[in-house]
Amino acid sequence: MKLKLSYSAISTYETCPLQYRYRYIERIPAKPKPALSFGKSLHEALRWFHSPPTPHPCSLPELLEYLEHCWSSEGYSSAEEEAKYFYQAKSTLELYYRNNVESFKLPAALEQKFTIDMGEYQLTGVIDRVDIDEDGNFEVIDYKTNRRLPPAKSLETNLQLPIYHIACEQVWNTSPKKVTFYFLLLNHTYSYIVTPELKEKALLQIEATLRGIENEEFSARRNNLCPWCDYLPLCPAWSGNPISSRSPEAPPIEIGEAVDELVATHREVKNKLSRIEGLKKIVASYLQEQKASKVSGSKGIAYIDEDGCLNWDLLTEAESVNSD
């Protein structure tokens, strides 16, 4: 079976071959991290924003409501930390919406998975978005959630966009006019053209990684990212001189904005609780008048429990379909 290589796997090997072995060969699970859940939630919210049932964008409140629906709570150390990340995600989407709603158009592809046979190996990945302009030119877009803009030199030598350029050629049989990093938190885009020289350099870089893996070259490589590594306790490079594991700091929240968010959320919850009480009275009165023990809707069932109180349960997906 051919080895599958993604940008993430290649980047991991280049950072530390031993980390690659732990993650991709021994399959030692990594702990959920706030940054991963944060990025996953933003990517899903943007996928939904760019895939409406009509060619028109949703409203900002609808987008923020979907963020709550798709929000991943994995990896946060506390409710306070999760609230900070959620507030930053909300602010990021508000900024994105303001800067993109006027030029909104349906993309050619979203979350496009690919597996490409490269001869000795398979190249895999997921492209966040592909746009096509009025002249039929393709643009590959990758979302980034960095808090700081990487140096221009590192962007120019980054392997990810050349890989996506190659994928675009294979999947759509066309070379994209440009490839773009969209730094969501910074509202900044960085685009460039993948020349034949850059493409060849990328392929040589991938092949070098392939050779290292094939030759089982998995030595530990100490670097400035070691304190954040999931496998630090297992690493022999630090066994004689241990260092402490570190976690990324939660994003800051401006205190005035936090107060406004607290007040607005409390008002929203209070209104919903009031509405729940009103709906409970309506359903309870119906059951009493009909002398029934339960009543069903398309999403749930309400009933009188053993204590004579109104209660309710959600229907399973299969039960919901049958009830329709």
KEKE-3310 file (N, C-alpha, C; in steps of 0.2 Angstrom, whole numbers, plus 5000, padded with zeros to 4 digits):
npx = (5004:5003:5011:5002:5003:5000:4999:5000:5006:5018:5023:5024:5034:5045:5046:5049:5055:5052:5041:5032:5032:5026:5014:5008:5013:5014:5002:4998:4986:4983:4980:4965:4964:4963:4965:4964:4950:4944:4948:4942:4929:4927:4930:4920:4909:4911:4911:4897:4892:4896:4889:4875:4857:4852:4859:4861:4868:4867:4861:4870:4866:4861:4872:4880:4872:4873:4886:4886:4879:4888:4899:4913:4917:4928:4943:4945:4951:4943:4927:4929:4940:4935:4925:4932:4938:4927:4921:4931:4930:4917:4919:4928:4920:4911:4919:4924:4912:4907:4917:4916:4902:4897:4903:4899:4899:4894:4905:4917:4920:4920:4928:4935:4940:4954:4964:4978:4987:5004:5013:5025:5019:5004:4996:4987:4973:4963:4955:4950:4943:4938:4938:4930:4934:4927:4933:4935:4946:4954:4955:4963:4959:4965:4960:4967:4970:4980:4986:4996:5004:5014:5031:5036:5045:5043:5030:5032:5039:5031:5024:5011:5001:5007:5005:4991:4989:4994:4984:4973:4976:4975:4962:4953:4958:4965:4976:4977:4975:4980:4986:4980:4982:4971:4970:4961:4959:4966:4961:4968:4975:4986:4993:5000:5008:5010:5024:5031:5044:5043:5034:5041:5051:5043:5039:5051:5054:5044:5047:5059:5055:5047:5058:5065:5055:5053:5066:5066:5070:5068:5072:5073:5070:5075:5067:5060:5046:5044:5040:5026:5022:5013:5019:5029:5032:5036:5047:5064:5074:5073:5074:5085:5085:5072:5058:5045:5028:5018:5004:4994:4990:4974:4964:4964:4950:4942:4937:4925:4918:4916:4907:4896:4893:4889:4878:4869:4868:4862:4850:4845:4844:4835:4823:4821:4819:4807:4798:4799:4792:4779:4776:4776:4764:4754:4755:4753:4740:4733:4735:4728:4715:4712:4713:4724:4739:4751:4759:4764:4776:4785:4798:4799:4793:4780:4775:4765:4773:4777:4776:4766:4770:4774:4784:4797:4804:4817:4815:4822:4833:4828:4815:4810:4809:4800:4789:4786)
npy = (4994:5011:5025:5038:5055:5070:5088:5092:5080:5080:5092:5089:5079:5086:5095:5087:5071:5061:5064:5063:5049:5045:5050:5046:5034:5025:5029:5036:5044:5061:5075:5083:5100:5118:5127:5119:5115:5128:5132:5122:5125:5138:5135:5127:5135:5145:5137:5134:5147:5150:5141:5143:5139:5147:5159:5170:5178:5173:5181:5191:5188:5175:5168:5169:5162:5150:5147:5145:5133:5124:5124:5118:5110:5104:5101:5113:5120:5126:5134:5147:5149:5143:5152:5164:5160:5157:5170:5177:5170:5173:5187:5187:5181:5191:5202:5196:5194:5207:5211:5203:5201:5210:5207:5194:5177:5162:5149:5138:5126:5118:5113:5103:5087:5077:5064:5060:5051:5050:5042:5035:5038:5044:5059:5068:5078:5093:5105:5122:5131:5135:5147:5155:5167:5180:5178:5165:5160:5150:5151:5146:5145:5145:5145:5153:5153:5160:5171:5180:5187:5177:5178:5185:5178:5164:5162:5162:5151:5141:5125:5121:5128:5126:5112:5112:5118:5109:5099:5105:5106:5092:5088:5097:5099:5110:5124:5134:5152:5159:5156:5157:5163:5165:5175:5174:5181:5192:5198:5198:5194:5184:5181:5172:5166:5150:5145:5135:5132:5133:5123:5112:5112:5110:5097:5090:5092:5085:5072:5071:5070:5058:5049:5049:5044:5031:5026:5025:5035:5042:5051:5061:5079:5092:5108:5125:5122:5112:5113:5113:5101:5086:5074:5076:5071:5058:5059:5056:5065:5075:5069:5069:5082:5088:5098:5109:5106:5116:5127:5135:5152:5159:5169:5187:5197:5211:5221:5229:5225:5212:5213:5219:5208:5199:5205:5205:5191:5186:5193:5187:5173:5175:5179:5168:5158:5163:5161:5147:5144:5149:5141:5128:5129:5130:5117:5109:5112:5108:5094:5092:5096:5087:5075:5067:5058:5060:5070:5072:5080:5085:5085:5080:5073:5077:5074:5068:5065:5053:5060:5069:5080:5090:5084:5081:5074:5072:5066:5052:5053:5044:5041:5054:5056:5046:5051:5062)
npz = (5000:4996:5003:5012:5011:5018:5019:5033:5039:5032:5037:5050:5051:5046:5056:5067:5066:5076:5082:5071:5070:5082:5080:5067:5064:5076:5081:5092:5102:5102:5114:5114:5109:5113:5102:5090:5091:5091:5078:5070:5072:5067:5053:5050:5052:5042:5030:5030:5029:5016:5008:5005:5002:4992:4980:4988:5003:5020:5035:5047:5060:5058:5054:5066:5074:5069:5072:5086:5085:5078:5086:5094:5109:5114:5122:5130:5145:5154:5158:5157:5149:5137:5134:5131:5119:5111:5111:5103:5091:5087:5086:5075:5065:5063:5058:5047:5040:5038:5029:5018:5014:5004:4992:4990:4983:4976:4979:4969:4975:4991:5006:4999:4997:4993:4985:4978:4966:4966:4961:4969:4981:4989:4988:5000:5006:5011:5003:5008:5001:4984:4972:4957:4945:4935:4923:4922:4930:4942:4960:4974:4991:5007:5024:5039:5056:5063:5076:5074:5060:5050:5045:5029:5022:5027:5022:5009:5007:5011:5011:5009:5000:4987:4987:4986:4975:4965:4968:4963:4950:4947:4951:4945:4932:4929:4931:4945:4945:4956:4973:4989:5006:5019:5032:5045:5058:5057:5046:5034:5018:5009:4994:4980:4965:4960:4953:4940:4944:4958:4961:4957:4966:4978:4976:4976:4990:4996:4992:4998:5012:5010:5008:5020:5029:5023:5025:5039:5047:5061:5072:5086:5086:5093:5095:5095:5097:5105:5119:5117:5112:5110:5114:5123:5136:5132:5125:5121:5119:5129:5141:5150:5153:5158:5152:5155:5150:5139:5136:5123:5126:5131:5121:5123:5131:5129:5142:5143:5132:5136:5147:5140:5132:5142:5148:5136:5133:5145:5145:5133:5137:5148:5141:5133:5143:5149:5138:5137:5149:5146:5135:5141:5149:5139:5133:5144:5148:5136:5137:5149:5145:5135:5142:5140:5141:5134:5121:5104:5094:5079:5083:5096:5111:5123:5140:5154:5169:5182:5194:5191:5184:5170:5157:5144:5130:5117:5101:5092:5077:5068:5073:5072:5058:5054:5061:5053)
capx = (5000:5007:5011:4998:5006:4997:5003:5001:5010:5025:5026:5026:5040:5050:5047:5052:5053:5050:5034:5028:5032:5021:5007:5006:5014:5011:4995:4997:4982:4985:4975:4961:4967:4958:4966:4961:4943:4943:4949:4937:4922:4927:4930:4913:4904:4913:4908:4890:4891:4897:4885:4867:4853:4851:4865:4862:4871:4863:4862:4875:4864:4860:4879:4882:4868:4876:4892:4884:4877:4893:4904:4916:4919:4933:4950:4946:4953:4938:4922:4931:4944:4931:4921:4936:4939:4920:4920:4935:4927:4911:4921:4931:4915:4908:4924:4924:4905:4907:4922:4914:4895:4895:4906:4898:4897:4895:4912:4917:4921:4921:4930:4936:4945:4958:4969:4981:4992:5010:5018:5028:5015:4998:4995:4980:4972:4956:4955:4945:4938:4940:4933:4932:4932:4923:4936:4936:4952:4953:4959:4963:4960:4965:4959:4972:4968:4985:4985:5001:5006:5020:5036:5034:5049:5040:5024:5034:5042:5027:5023:5004:4998:5009:5001:4984:4990:4995:4978:4968:4977:4973:4955:4949:4962:4967:4981:4974:4979:4984:4984:4979:4981:4966:4971:4954:4959:4969:4958:4973:4976:4992:4992:5005:5007:5015:5027:5034:5050:5040:5030:5046:5054:5039:5039:5057:5053:5040:5051:5064:5051:5046:5064:5066:5050:5055:5072:5064:5074:5064:5076:5070:5073:5073:5065:5056:5039:5044:5035:5019:5022:5009:5022:5035:5034:5039:5053:5071:5078:5072:5074:5090:5084:5065:5055:5037:5023:5015:4998:4993:4986:4968:4964:4961:4944:4941:4932:4919:4914:4914:4901:4890:4891:4886:4871:4865:4867:4858:4843:4842:4842:4829:4818:4819:4816:4800:4795:4798:4787:4773:4774:4774:4757:4750:4755:4750:4733:4731:4735:4723:4709:4711:4714:4729:4746:4757:4757:4770:4778:4790:4805:4800:4786:4779:4771:4765:4777:4774:4775:4761:4773:4775:4791:4798:4810:4818:4814:4828:4832:4823:4808:4808:4808:4794:4783:4784)
capy = (5000:5017:5029:5044:5061:5076:5094:5091:5075:5082:5097:5086:5076:5091:5098:5082:5065:5057:5066:5060:5042:5044:5052:5043:5026:5022:5031:5038:5050:5068:5077:5089:5107:5123:5130:5115:5116:5134:5132:5118:5128:5143:5132:5124:5141:5148:5132:5135:5153:5150:5136:5143:5136:5152:5163:5176:5176:5173:5187:5190:5185:5168:5166:5169:5157:5143:5146:5142:5126:5120:5125:5112:5112:5099:5103:5119:5118:5129:5137:5154:5149:5142:5159:5168:5158:5158:5177:5178:5167:5178:5194:5185:5180:5198:5205:5192:5195:5214:5212:5199:5201:5214:5203:5187:5173:5155:5146:5132:5120:5120:5108:5098:5082:5075:5059:5060:5046:5053:5037:5032:5039:5047:5066:5069:5084:5096:5113:5125:5135:5137:5152:5156:5174:5181:5175:5157:5158:5147:5154:5141:5149:5142:5149:5152:5156:5163:5177:5185:5186:5174:5182:5184:5172:5158:5161:5161:5144:5136:5119:5119:5130:5122:5105:5113:5120:5102:5096:5109:5103:5085:5088:5101:5099:5117:5127:5140:5158:5161:5153:5162:5162:5171:5175:5177:5185:5198:5201:5199:5189:5183:5177:5171:5162:5144:5144:5128:5131:5132:5117:5107:5113:5107:5090:5088:5093:5080:5066:5070:5067:5051:5045:5049:5039:5024:5024:5024:5040:5045:5053:5067:5085:5098:5114:5129:5120:5106:5114:5112:5095:5081:5068:5078:5066:5052:5061:5055:5071:5079:5064:5071:5089:5089:5105:5109:5107:5123:5127:5142:5157:5160:5176:5192:5200:5218:5220:5232:5220:5206:5215:5219:5201:5196:5207:5203:5184:5185:5195:5182:5167:5176:5179:5161:5154:5165:5158:5140:5143:5150:5135:5123:5130:5128:5110:5106:5114:5104:5087:5091:5096:5081:5070:5063:5057:5063:5072:5072:5085:5082:5084:5078:5071:5079:5069:5069:5060:5049:5065:5073:5086:5090:5083:5080:5070:5073:5060:5051:5055:5039:5043:5061:5055:5042:5056:5066)
capz = (5000:4995:5009:5011:5014:5018:5022:5040:5040:5030:5041:5057:5050:5045:5063:5072:5064:5081:5083:5066:5071:5087:5078:5061:5064:5082:5082:5099:5101:5105:5118:5111:5110:5111:5095:5085:5091:5088:5070:5067:5073:5062:5047:5049:5051:5035:5025:5030:5026:5008:5005:5006:4997:4986:4979:4993:5009:5026:5039:5052:5066:5056:5054:5073:5077:5067:5076:5092:5083:5076:5091:5097:5116:5116:5124:5134:5152:5159:5155:5156:5143:5131:5133:5128:5112:5108:5109:5098:5085:5086:5083:5069:5060:5062:5054:5040:5037:5035:5023:5012:5012:4998:4986:4991:4978:4978:4977:4965:4980:4998:5010:4994:4999:4987:4986:4971:4965:4964:4959:4974:4986:4988:4991:5002:5009:5011:5002:5011:4996:4978:4969:4950:4944:4929:4917:4923:4933:4949:4966:4980:4997:5014:5030:5044:5062:5067:5079:5071:5053:5049:5041:5022:5019:5028:5018:5002:5006:5014:5006:5009:4994:4981:4987:4984:4967:4962:4969:4959:4943:4946:4952:4940:4926:4927:4935:4948:4944:4962:4979:4994:5013:5022:5039:5048:5064:5055:5040:5029:5013:5006:4988:4976:4960:4960:4947:4939:4949:4965:4961:4957:4973:4983:4975:4979:4997:4998:4991:5004:5017:5009:5009:5027:5032:5021:5029:5046:5051:5066:5078:5089:5084:5097:5092:5099:5098:5110:5125:5116:5109:5114:5116:5127:5141:5129:5121:5124:5118:5135:5147:5155:5155:5156:5152:5156:5144:5139:5132:5121:5130:5128:5118:5128:5129:5131:5148:5142:5127:5140:5151:5135:5130:5148:5148:5131:5134:5151:5142:5128:5141:5152:5137:5131:5149:5149:5133:5139:5154:5142:5131:5146:5151:5134:5132:5150:5147:5131:5140:5154:5142:5131:5146:5137:5145:5131:5114:5100:5088:5074:5085:5102:5114:5129:5143:5161:5172:5188:5199:5188:5181:5163:5155:5137:5127:5110:5096:5088:5070:5065:5075:5069:5051:5054:5063:5047)
cpx = (5004:5006:5007:5002:5002:5001:5005:5006:5017:5028:5028:5033:5046:5052:5051:5050:5050:5042:5029:5027:5026:5014:5004:5008:5012:5004:4993:4992:4984:4979:4971:4964:4962:4959:4963:4953:4940:4943:4944:4930:4922:4927:4923:4908:4905:4910:4901:4888:4891:4893:4877:4863:4851:4858:4866:4864:4866:4864:4867:4872:4863:4867:4881:4878:4871:4882:4891:4882:4883:4899:4907:4919:4925:4940:4951:4947:4947:4933:4924:4936:4940:4927:4925:4937:4932:4919:4925:4933:4921:4914:4925:4926:4912:4912:4924:4917:4905:4912:4920:4907:4894:4898:4904:4896:4898:4902:4911:4917:4922:4923:4932:4942:4948:4963:4972:4987:4998:5015:5020:5023:5009:4998:4988:4979:4964:4958:4949:4940:4941:4935:4935:4929:4928:4926:4938:4942:4950:4958:4958:4964:4960:4965:4965:4969:4974:4984:4990:5002:5013:5025:5035:5039:5046:5034:5026:5037:5037:5024:5015:5001:5001:5006:4994:4984:4990:4988:4973:4969:4975:4965:4951:4953:4964:4972:4978:4978:4983:4981:4984:4978:4976:4967:4965:4955:4962:4966:4963:4974:4983:4992:4999:5004:5012:5018:5030:5040:5048:5037:5036:5050:5050:5039:5045:5057:5049:5043:5056:5061:5050:5052:5065:5062:5052:5061:5072:5069:5069:5067:5072:5073:5071:5072:5061:5049:5039:5040:5028:5017:5017:5013:5029:5037:5037:5046:5060:5075:5078:5072:5079:5089:5077:5063:5048:5033:5020:5008:4997:4989:4980:4968:4961:4954:4944:4935:4925:4915:4912:4907:4895:4888:4887:4879:4867:4863:4862:4851:4841:4840:4836:4823:4816:4816:4809:4796:4794:4792:4780:4771:4773:4767:4753:4750:4752:4743:4730:4730:4729:4716:4707:4711:4719:4735:4752:4754:4764:4770:4782:4797:4805:4793:4786:4774:4770:4768:4774:4773:4769:4764:4774:4783:4791:4804:4811:4817:4821:4827:4827:4816:4805:4805:4801:4788:4781:4780)
cpy = (5006:5022:5036:5049:5067:5082:5093:5086:5077:5087:5094:5083:5081:5095:5094:5075:5060:5058:5063:5053:5041:5045:5048:5036:5023:5024:5033:5044:5056:5071:5083:5096:5112:5126:5126:5115:5123:5135:5128:5121:5134:5141:5130:5130:5144:5143:5133:5141:5153:5144:5137:5140:5140:5155:5169:5174:5177:5180:5186:5187:5177:5165:5164:5163:5150:5142:5143:5134:5122:5120:5119:5114:5108:5103:5109:5117:5121:5132:5144:5154:5148:5148:5164:5166:5159:5166:5179:5176:5171:5184:5192:5185:5187:5202:5202:5194:5202:5215:5208:5199:5204:5210:5196:5183:5166:5152:5140:5126:5123:5113:5102:5093:5079:5069:5058:5055:5050:5048:5033:5033:5043:5054:5067:5076:5087:5103:5116:5128:5136:5142:5153:5163:5174:5179:5168:5155:5156:5151:5149:5145:5144:5146:5148:5156:5159:5170:5183:5182:5183:5179:5180:5178:5165:5157:5159:5154:5139:5131:5118:5122:5127:5115:5106:5115:5113:5099:5099:5107:5096:5085:5091:5102:5106:5120:5134:5146:5160:5157:5158:5160:5167:5170:5179:5182:5192:5202:5203:5193:5190:5179:5177:5166:5156:5143:5137:5127:5130:5125:5111:5106:5109:5099:5087:5087:5087:5073:5065:5068:5060:5047:5044:5044:5032:5022:5023:5029:5044:5048:5060:5073:5090:5104:5119:5128:5115:5107:5113:5105:5090:5076:5070:5073:5060:5053:5060:5061:5075:5075:5066:5078:5091:5096:5104:5110:5114:5122:5134:5146:5158:5167:5181:5194:5207:5218:5223:5228:5214:5207:5216:5212:5198:5198:5205:5195:5183:5187:5190:5176:5169:5176:5172:5157:5156:5162:5151:5139:5144:5144:5129:5123:5128:5121:5107:5107:5109:5097:5087:5091:5090:5075:5065:5063:5060:5066:5073:5078:5081:5081:5081:5076:5074:5075:5071:5064:5057:5054:5070:5080:5085:5089:5082:5077:5072:5066:5059:5053:5050:5040:5049:5060:5051:5047:5060:5063)
cpz = (5000:5001:5007:5014:5013:5020:5029:5042:5038:5035:5048:5056:5049:5052:5067:5069:5069:5082:5077:5067:5076:5084:5072:5060:5070:5084:5089:5099:5105:5109:5114:5113:5109:5104:5090:5085:5089:5081:5067:5067:5068:5055:5045:5048:5044:5029:5025:5027:5018:5005:5006:5001:4991:4985:4983:4999:5015:5029:5044:5058:5064:5056:5061:5076:5075:5070:5082:5091:5082:5081:5094:5104:5118:5117:5128:5141:5157:5155:5153:5149:5137:5129:5129:5120:5108:5106:5104:5091:5083:5083:5076:5063:5058:5057:5047:5036:5034:5029:5017:5010:5005:4992:4986:4984:4979:4975:4972:4969:4987:5002:5005:4996:4993:4989:4979:4971:4962:4962:4965:4981:4984:4992:4993:5005:5009:5009:5004:5006:4990:4974:4961:4949:4937:4923:4917:4926:4940:4954:4971:4986:5003:5020:5035:5050:5066:5070:5077:5064:5053:5045:5034:5019:5021:5024:5011:5001:5009:5009:5005:5002:4988:4981:4984:4977:4963:4962:4964:4952:4942:4946:4946:4933:4924:4933:4938:4946:4950:4968:4984:5001:5015:5029:5043:5053:5062:5049:5035:5024:5010:5000:4984:4970:4961:4954:4946:4943:4956:4966:4961:4964:4978:4982:4977:4987:5000:4997:4996:5010:5016:5010:5016:5031:5030:5024:5036:5050:5055:5072:5080:5087:5088:5094:5097:5100:5103:5116:5124:5112:5113:5117:5120:5132:5138:5126:5124:5123:5125:5141:5152:5157:5154:5156:5153:5150:5145:5134:5129:5125:5127:5126:5123:5126:5133:5136:5147:5137:5131:5144:5146:5133:5136:5148:5143:5131:5139:5148:5138:5132:5145:5147:5135:5137:5150:5144:5134:5144:5151:5138:5135:5148:5146:5133:5138:5150:5142:5134:5145:5150:5138:5135:5143:5142:5141:5124:5111:5095:5084:5077:5092:5105:5121:5133:5151:5165:5178:5193:5197:5185:5173:5161:5147:5135:5120:5107:5093:5081:5066:5066:5072:5062:5050:5056:5057:5042)
residu = (MET:LYS:LEU:LYS:LEU:SER:TYR:SER:ALA:ILE:SER:THR:TYR:GLU:THR:CYS:PRO:LEU:GLN:TYR:ARG:TYR:ARG:TYR:ILE:GLU:ARG:ILE:PRO:ALA:LYS:PRO:LYS:PRO:ALA:LEU:SER:PHE:GLY:LYS:SER:LEU:HIS:GLU:ALA:LEU:ARG:TRP:PHE:HIS:SER:PRO:PRO:THR:PRO:HIS:PRO:CYS:SER:LEU:PRO:GLU:LEU:LEU:GLU:TYR:LEU:GLU:HIS:CYS:TRP:SER:SER:GLU:GLY:TYR:SER:SER:ALA:GLU:GLU:GLU:ALA:LYS:TYR:PHE:TYR:GLN:ALA:LYS:SER:THR:LEU:GLU:LEU:TYR:TYR:ARG:ASN:ASN:VAL:GLU:SER:PHE:LYS:LEU:PRO:ALA:ALA:LEU:GLU:GLN:LYS:PHE:THR:ILE:ASP:MET:GLY:GLU:TYR:GLN:LEU:THR:GLY:VAL:ILE:ASP:ARG:VAL:ASP:ILE:ASP:GLU:ASP:GLY:ASN:PHE:GLU:VAL:ILE:ASP:TYR:LYS:THR:ASN:ARG:ARG:LEU:PRO:PRO:ALA:LYS:SER:LEU:GLU:THR:ASN:LEU:GLN:LEU:PRO:ILE:TYR:HIS:ILE:ALA:CYS:GLU:GLN:VAL:TRP:ASN:THR:SER:PRO:LYS:LYS:VAL:THR:PHE:TYR:PHE:LEU:LEU:LEU:ASN:HIS:THR:TYR:SER:TYR:ILE:VAL:THR:PRO:GLU:LEU:LYS:GLU:LYS:ALA:LEU:LEU:GLN:ILE:GLU:ALA:THR:LEU:ARG:GLY:ILE:GLU:ASN:GLU:GLU:PHE:SER:ALA:ARG:ARG:ASN:ASN:LEU:CYS:PRO:TRP:CYS:ASP:TYR:LEU:PRO:LEU:CYS:PRO:ALA:TRP:SER:GLY:ASN:PRO:ILE:SER:SER:ARG:SER:PRO:GLU:ALA:PRO:PRO:ILE:GLU:ILE:GLY:GLU:ALA:VAL:ASP:GLU:LEU:VAL:ALA:THR:HIS:ARG:GLU:VAL:LYS:ASN:LYS:LEU:SER:ARG:ILE:GLU:GLY:LEU:LYS:LYS:ILE:VAL:ALA:SER:TYR:LEU:GLN:GLU:GLN:LYS:ALA:SER:LYS:VAL:SER:GLY:SER:LYS:GLY:ILE:ALA:TYR:ILE:ASP:GLU:ASP:GLY:CYS:LEU:ASN:TRP:ASP:LEU:LEU:THR:GLU:ALA:GLU:SER:VAL:ASN:SER:ASP)
# end
